[in-house]
Amino acid sequence: MPDWFPWVLVVVVVLVAAAGAGLAIRSSQAAVARDKELAEQRVKTAEEKVQVALREVEAQRKEIVLQAKDQSHQIRSEVDAEYRERRAEVQRQERRIQQKEENLDRKLEATEKREKTLQTKERQLEELEQQLGNMRAEQLKELERVAGLTAEQAKALLLQEIEEEVRIDANRRYRDIEAEIKEDADTRIRKVLSIAASRAASEYVPEITVSIVPLPNDEMKGRIIGREGRNIRAIEQATGVDLIIDETPEAITLSAFDPVRREVARRALGKLIADGRIHPARVEEVVAKAQAEVDNHMREEGEKAAFAANVQGLHPDLIKLLGRLSFRTSYGQNQLHPGGGVPHSRRYRSGNRS
């Protein structure tokens, strides 16, 4: 191998390396140019996007400003309308208050005028009364002068004349009453004889111990008995009377030796049947009312008997005890009204059983 060959090889290698380096540099420069163009394009694109975004933001800003102006205008309009409405209401209230004040002023003026008118009339009445008193005194003096009598003498004369007229009238009334008594004497005597005969001829009748209460229908028996018999137990406990519910159609028997208790039970049961509301609480209320009615009736009967007997000043308990006799019978006669014909206990009983 010749000596120059290595140097040639080195030169070739250097040339090849230089060529490669030059190609690499050119490639890198081309890439840099391409990257620069891409960067410029990206910058340009970004700038365009920024411009678009700015335009959109500006458009949104304008739209927001317009909406804010619209809302502000609407709110202002609403506030103005509410202000006008409230101002109108305040004005109406002021007008009403002013009208009321004017009415009060007019009423006050009218009241003052009436007071003045009344004061004037009172003064006129006082003057008239004074004038009438003077005129009466003058008339009395004139009458005394004309009649020749004083006031005391005139009164005595007038009383004497009235007394004579009353005496004459009383005598006439007495003769008329005496004639009526004579005319009615035969009728009264016959009535007394008939009562005496009925007393003497009456058979012994034991005191009645039962009363019959009619019912509108047989269904009412079940309502009176109540659930598990609570209503009938309440009635018997409140009145002290035994209720006998048998096969008798549309009727209930009340049994008790005390005629007053029997009458209270009869009235209470009648009220319950008429009302239709039958329960223990209602039973106590109705029995209390019936007891008050019977007590009032006994008091009235006692007062009538005391007045008929011309007995005054009896104690209220004695009056009530006397009226209690209107519920008792003895030998077929009512103890308070023996001449009345029908005993009280039979007058107040629907079914007459003796």
Legacy VTK file of the C-alpha trace (Angstrom):
# vtk DataFile Version 3.0
C-alpha trace
ASCII
DATASET POLYDATA
POINTS 354 float
0.000 0.000 0.000
1.436 3.322 -0.961
2.113 5.965 1.738
-0.291 8.512 0.388
-3.271 6.198 0.638
-3.948 6.848 4.298
-3.819 10.531 3.727
-6.192 10.230 0.860
-8.467 8.153 2.998
-8.318 10.758 5.732
-9.102 13.489 3.249
-12.009 11.505 1.877
-13.306 10.888 5.329
-12.954 14.558 6.177
-14.748 15.524 2.990
-17.500 13.050 3.690
-17.808 14.359 7.248
-17.843 17.928 6.015
-20.507 17.035 3.485
-22.526 15.313 6.197
-22.105 18.284 8.465
-23.161 20.625 5.742
-26.229 18.522 5.046
-27.017 18.438 8.734
-26.632 22.182 9.032
-28.868 22.746 6.031
-31.422 20.279 7.448
-31.357 22.032 10.806
-31.694 25.422 9.185
-34.659 24.151 7.142
-36.227 22.733 10.319
-35.643 26.010 12.122
-37.272 27.853 9.256
-40.209 25.466 9.340
-40.500 25.823 13.105
-40.367 29.603 12.747
-43.136 29.527 10.154
-45.211 27.216 12.378
-44.596 29.485 15.342
-45.604 32.521 13.348
-48.728 30.728 12.144
-49.564 29.706 15.712
-48.991 33.243 16.937
-51.146 34.542 14.141
-53.837 31.974 14.945
-53.643 32.846 18.644
-53.881 36.523 17.850
-56.919 35.847 15.696
-58.495 33.805 18.521
-57.715 36.580 20.968
-59.311 39.091 18.647
-62.405 36.876 18.330
-62.511 36.403 22.096
-62.138 40.136 22.625
-64.947 40.786 20.188
-67.149 38.213 21.977
-66.266 39.672 25.371
-67.066 43.146 24.073
-70.379 41.891 22.686
-71.217 40.201 26.024
-70.197 43.333 27.884
-72.506 45.420 25.747
-75.327 42.895 26.192
-74.788 42.837 29.973
-74.772 46.625 30.053
-78.024 46.692 28.052
-79.638 44.125 30.360
-78.469 46.059 33.392
-79.930 49.240 31.921
-83.222 47.442 31.177
-83.382 46.007 34.691
-82.486 49.356 36.180
-85.210 51.009 34.120
-87.731 48.325 35.156
-86.786 48.612 38.823
-87.027 52.381 38.619
-90.444 52.069 36.975
-91.628 49.663 39.704
-90.264 51.883 42.448
-91.886 54.928 40.867
-95.226 53.067 40.547
-95.067 51.885 44.161
-94.122 55.360 45.291
-97.041 56.867 43.381
-99.406 54.232 44.787
-98.228 54.806 48.334
-98.397 58.519 47.884
-101.950 58.190 46.547
-102.861 55.983 49.533
-101.358 58.503 51.933
-103.338 61.247 50.217
-106.528 59.183 50.511
-105.827 58.573 54.195
-105.212 62.256 54.703
-108.483 63.108 52.930
-110.387 60.588 55.080
-108.798 61.937 58.252
-109.622 65.452 57.147
-113.229 64.423 56.436
-113.482 62.776 59.848
-112.090 65.861 61.500
-114.599 67.985 59.623
-117.430 65.618 60.661
-116.255 65.738 64.263
-116.136 69.496 64.129
-119.662 69.621 62.720
-120.903 67.172 65.353
-119.172 69.173 68.060
-120.800 72.355 66.795
-124.182 70.608 66.635
-123.695 69.276 70.192
-122.791 72.716 71.451
-125.862 74.150 69.739
-128.045 71.441 71.319
-126.554 72.140 74.732
-127.238 75.813 74.315
-130.784 75.045 73.129
-131.343 72.712 76.108
-130.023 75.309 78.507
-132.331 77.870 76.966
-135.301 75.481 77.234
-134.410 74.659 80.849
-134.394 78.348 81.701
-137.727 78.753 79.913
-139.174 75.767 81.803
-137.972 77.172 85.093
-139.588 80.473 84.240
-142.813 78.696 83.223
-142.824 76.641 86.439
-142.351 79.799 88.439
-145.170 81.467 86.522
-147.438 78.423 87.009
-146.654 78.410 90.728
-147.582 82.074 90.948
-150.757 81.487 88.915
-151.768 78.534 91.136
-151.220 80.600 94.239
-153.306 83.421 92.758
-156.053 80.981 91.657
-156.108 79.392 95.109
-156.455 82.799 96.741
-159.198 83.709 94.259
-161.055 80.437 94.921
-160.802 80.970 98.677
-162.122 84.497 98.240
-165.013 83.420 95.996
-165.984 80.305 98.002
-165.466 81.908 101.359
-163.506 78.784 102.495
-159.891 78.136 103.258
-157.949 75.304 101.603
-158.258 73.058 104.671
-162.002 73.644 104.867
-162.376 72.850 101.159
-160.404 69.590 101.581
-162.535 68.529 104.528
-165.728 69.257 102.596
-164.455 67.313 99.570
-163.453 64.315 101.698
-166.875 64.283 103.345
-168.608 64.220 99.964
-166.303 61.439 98.689
-166.905 59.385 101.845
-170.663 59.614 101.391
-170.375 58.574 97.729
-168.146 55.590 98.661
-170.560 54.508 101.403
-173.516 54.647 99.006
-171.550 52.713 96.357
-170.447 50.089 98.909
-174.028 49.567 100.102
-175.163 49.110 96.519
-172.369 46.605 95.799
-173.174 44.735 99.005
-176.828 44.363 98.007
-175.805 43.149 94.540
-173.367 40.573 95.963
-175.963 39.395 98.487
-178.471 38.881 95.668
-175.901 36.887 93.650
-175.082 34.721 96.676
-178.754 33.996 97.259
-179.214 33.034 93.625
-176.175 30.728 93.695
-176.922 29.232 97.114
-179.009 26.319 95.781
-176.337 25.377 93.248
-173.598 25.437 95.865
-175.665 23.407 98.315
-176.329 20.740 95.679
-172.606 20.593 94.868
-171.648 20.238 98.540
-174.210 17.479 99.023
-172.946 15.624 95.949
-169.322 15.835 97.195
-170.356 14.582 100.634
-172.262 11.734 99.066
-169.301 10.777 96.875
-167.031 10.756 99.935
-169.381 8.592 101.936
-169.977 6.194 99.052
-166.346 5.822 97.902
-164.758 2.442 98.490
-161.325 2.011 99.973
-158.757 2.437 97.240
-155.075 1.892 98.100
-152.556 4.520 97.066
-151.430 4.133 93.482
-147.802 3.112 93.231
-147.322 2.899 89.455
-147.447 5.305 86.528
-147.603 4.512 82.832
-145.437 6.423 80.330
-146.468 6.041 76.671
-143.827 5.483 73.988
-143.964 6.551 70.333
-142.872 3.048 69.272
-141.415 -0.166 70.691
-137.971 0.710 69.314
-137.745 3.412 71.988
-137.614 0.673 74.660
-134.219 -0.431 73.403
-132.914 3.142 73.437
-134.159 3.610 77.006
-132.459 0.372 78.106
-129.222 1.369 76.347
-126.092 -0.647 75.732
-125.812 -3.319 78.444
-128.614 -1.531 80.333
-126.557 1.567 81.221
-129.359 4.067 80.386
-132.054 2.341 82.437
-129.645 1.958 85.371
-128.795 5.666 85.161
-132.519 6.608 85.154
-133.319 4.338 88.113
-130.306 5.587 90.083
-131.070 9.276 89.390
-134.815 9.071 90.170
-135.063 6.242 92.730
-137.880 4.694 90.669
-138.039 1.189 89.193
-138.642 1.007 85.416
-140.656 -2.040 84.352
-140.286 -2.842 80.661
-142.542 -5.784 79.828
-144.575 -6.957 76.866
-146.973 -4.012 77.125
-146.893 -2.389 73.660
-145.538 1.161 73.449
-145.535 1.780 77.212
-143.200 1.696 80.221
-144.307 1.301 83.844
-142.788 3.416 86.635
-143.026 1.831 90.090
-142.324 3.638 93.372
-144.057 4.262 96.683
-143.016 7.933 96.638
-145.425 9.766 94.271
-143.090 12.768 94.003
-140.221 10.608 92.769
-142.614 8.891 90.400
-143.721 12.265 88.991
-140.086 13.396 88.569
-139.275 10.180 86.724
-142.393 10.525 84.541
-141.490 14.075 83.501
-137.808 13.270 82.963
-138.604 10.194 80.871
-141.072 12.214 78.797
-138.400 14.846 78.104
-135.831 12.188 77.143
-138.280 10.498 74.776
-139.215 13.816 73.153
-135.557 14.881 72.807
-134.269 11.522 71.585
-130.809 11.958 73.173
-130.637 9.269 75.866
-127.325 8.670 77.641
-126.232 8.763 81.336
-124.947 12.348 81.282
-128.127 13.598 79.582
-130.242 11.589 82.080
-128.715 13.420 85.060
-129.295 16.807 83.416
-132.932 16.088 82.498
-133.730 14.581 85.935
-132.367 17.737 87.600
-134.625 19.914 85.409
-137.651 17.699 86.108
-136.925 17.856 89.874
-136.807 21.673 89.671
-140.140 21.712 87.788
-141.804 19.457 90.384
-140.408 21.545 93.263
-141.743 24.701 91.604
-145.128 23.025 91.066
-145.320 21.951 94.729
-144.453 25.490 95.832
-147.193 26.955 93.612
-149.762 24.423 94.848
-148.773 25.132 98.466
-149.127 28.894 97.934
-152.569 28.386 96.346
-153.689 26.192 99.260
-152.387 28.689 101.851
-154.136 31.546 100.034
-157.376 29.544 99.838
-157.159 28.823 103.577
-156.371 32.494 104.283
-153.143 31.553 106.076
-150.275 34.007 105.669
-146.612 33.987 106.640
-145.930 30.245 106.387
-142.318 29.055 106.172
-141.205 28.092 102.610
-140.587 24.502 103.758
-144.156 24.282 105.063
-145.418 25.735 101.756
-143.498 23.041 99.852
-144.712 20.315 102.214
-148.281 21.517 101.742
-147.896 21.452 97.961
-146.488 17.905 98.220
-149.966 16.750 99.226
-151.106 17.385 95.629
-149.290 14.146 94.687
-150.889 12.020 97.442
-154.246 10.322 97.563
-156.141 8.704 100.414
-159.262 6.578 99.984
-159.598 7.708 96.381
-159.337 11.438 97.190
-156.474 13.877 96.615
-155.223 15.079 99.979
-154.772 18.690 98.816
-157.906 18.943 96.659
-160.403 16.487 98.167
-163.307 18.083 96.314
-161.501 18.255 92.969
-162.891 14.931 91.790
-159.814 13.535 90.020
-156.660 12.966 92.100
-153.567 14.858 90.993
-151.560 11.691 90.458
-154.208 10.466 88.009
-154.424 13.781 86.153
-150.706 13.642 85.393
-150.636 9.975 84.362
-151.205 8.898 80.777
-152.557 5.448 81.592
-155.239 5.519 84.362
-154.723 2.485 86.539
-156.365 2.256 89.960
LINES 1 355
354 0 1 2 3 4 5 6 7 8 9 10 11 12 13 14 15 16 17 18 19 20 21 22 23 24 25 26 27 28 29 30 31 32 33 34 35 36 37 38 39 40 41 42 43 44 45 46 47 48 49 50 51 52 53 54 55 56 57 58 59 60 61 62 63 64 65 66 67 68 69 70 71 72 73 74 75 76 77 78 79 80 81 82 83 84 85 86 87 88 89 90 91 92 93 94 95 96 97 98 99 100 101 102 103 104 105 106 107 108 109 110 111 112 113 114 115 116 117 118 119 120 121 122 123 124 125 126 127 128 129 130 131 132 133 134 135 136 137 138 139 140 141 142 143 144 145 146 147 148 149 150 151 152 153 154 155 156 157 158 159 160 161 162 163 164 165 166 167 168 169 170 171 172 173 174 175 176 177 178 179 180 181 182 183 184 185 186 187 188 189 190 191 192 193 194 195 196 197 198 199 200 201 202 203 204 205 206 207 208 209 210 211 212 213 214 215 216 217 218 219 220 221 222 223 224 225 226 227 228 229 230 231 232 233 234 235 236 237 238 239 240 241 242 243 244 245 246 247 248 249 250 251 252 253 254 255 256 257 258 259 260 261 262 263 264 265 266 267 268 269 270 271 272 273 274 275 276 277 278 279 280 281 282 283 284 285 286 287 288 289 290 291 292 293 294 295 296 297 298 299 300 301 302 303 304 305 306 307 308 309 310 311 312 313 314 315 316 317 318 319 320 321 322 323 324 325 326 327 328 329 330 331 332 333 334 335 336 337 338 339 340 341 342 343 344 345 346 347 348 349 350 351 352 353
